[in-house]
Amino acid sequence: MWIACAAAVVVFLILAFRGLGFLAWVGAVAVVLIGWRIDGVASPGAFMIVSSAAMVVATVFGLAPVRRNLVSRFVMPVFAKVLPRLGDTERIALEAGTVWKLARCGGMVIFSRACPSGRSCLISRRVR
């Protein structure tokens, strides 16, 4: 069972490092359950309950429509009260949907990206 736990940690770290958070914990739980099954299940009822609970949790958090209806609808209003309001600058940046590349050349910061009008925008300012 210790080997399965170590393998689960490795699976979790590899998948999490690759940016696959949901698959990371689902994969780690699957490895632990497989290890438990291979090692021998002393209590089949407990194994079935844990396996079923893992599948329900994975389904609720893995499927966006289910998560929105069962979790987000209740959690988001609570967070909306705690988190600060979104400012105009942040709203504009989020609505833009692009990441501007930043290059630092000899004390100058140069932002270069195609403007919405189609022509190239070049803005520079001195960095101190």
Secondary structure, 3 states (H helix, E strand, C coil): CHHHHHHHHHHHHHHHHCCCHHHHHHHHHHHHHHHHHHHCCCCHHHHHHHHHHHHHHHHHHHCHHHHHHHHHHHHHHHHHHHCCCCCHHHHHHHHHCCCCEEEEECCEEEEEEECCCCCEEEEEEECC
